[in-house]
Amino acid sequence: MSKTAILYVNPNPASNKLALKYNSAIIDEVQLWDVSGKLVLNKRIDADKAVLQVADIPSGIYYLSVRTNQNLVTERIVIQH
């Protein structure tokens, strides 16, 4: 029986740190895009969990793309200071 892929992202909204956990694969890369399509953050991970520092990123709405060797998941994220 295969395990359902779930990406946990918290807190949302975030102010200083954003914790990620993927339950069924290793995270290869994380990208954070603003609403205009500008790449704000690009980080290689190689683990099933990570903590992103977002304190220096301006408040706003962003799209978090998490790439694994199995798929790509995108989540809407709010950064609020």
C-alpha positions in Angstrom: 0.0 0.0 0.0 1.5 3.4 -1.0 1.6 6.3 1.4 -0.2 9.5 0.5 2.3 12.4 -0.1 1.6 15.2 2.3 3.6 18.4 2.7 3.3 20.1 6.1 4.1 23.8 6.2 3.8 25.8 9.4 3.2 28.4 10.7 1.2 30.0 7.9 1.3 33.0 8.2 5.0 33.0 9.1 7.1 35.8 10.5 10.6 34.5 11.2 10.8 30.8 10.3 8.9 28.5 8.1 9.1 24.7 8.9 8.6 22.2 6.1 8.1 18.4 6.4 7.3 16.0 3.6 6.1 12.6 4.8 6.9 10.4 1.8 10.0 11.7 0.0 13.2 13.6 0.4 12.9 17.4 -0.4 15.4 18.2 -3.2 14.8 21.9 -3.6 12.6 24.7 -2.2 11.7 27.9 -4.1 9.7 30.9 -2.9 8.1 33.1 -5.5 6.3 36.4 -5.0 3.0 37.1 -6.7 4.7 38.8 -9.6 6.7 35.7 -10.4 10.0 36.9 -9.0 12.1 34.2 -7.4 12.8 35.3 -3.8 14.4 32.2 -2.3 16.0 29.1 -3.8 17.5 26.4 -1.5 18.8 22.9 -2.0 17.6 20.6 0.9 18.2 16.9 0.6 16.2 15.9 3.7 12.5 15.2 4.5 12.3 18.4 6.6 13.7 21.9 6.6 13.4 25.3 8.3 13.5 28.4 6.1 14.5 31.8 7.5 11.9 34.3 6.3 12.6 37.2 8.7 14.3 39.3 5.9 11.6 38.6 3.3 9.0 41.4 3.1 5.4 40.8 4.3 3.2 39.5 1.5 1.7 36.5 -0.3 4.2 34.0 -1.8 4.1 30.6 -3.5 6.3 27.9 -2.1 7.4 25.2 -4.5 8.8 22.0 -3.0 10.5 19.6 -5.4 11.2 16.0 -4.6 12.4 13.1 -6.8 8.7 12.1 -7.1 6.8 15.4 -7.7 6.4 19.1 -7.3 4.1 20.6 -4.7 3.1 24.3 -4.5 1.6 26.0 -1.5 0.4 29.5 -0.9 2.3 31.1 2.0 1.8 34.4 3.8 4.7 36.2 5.4 3.6 38.7 8.0 5.9 40.8 10.2 
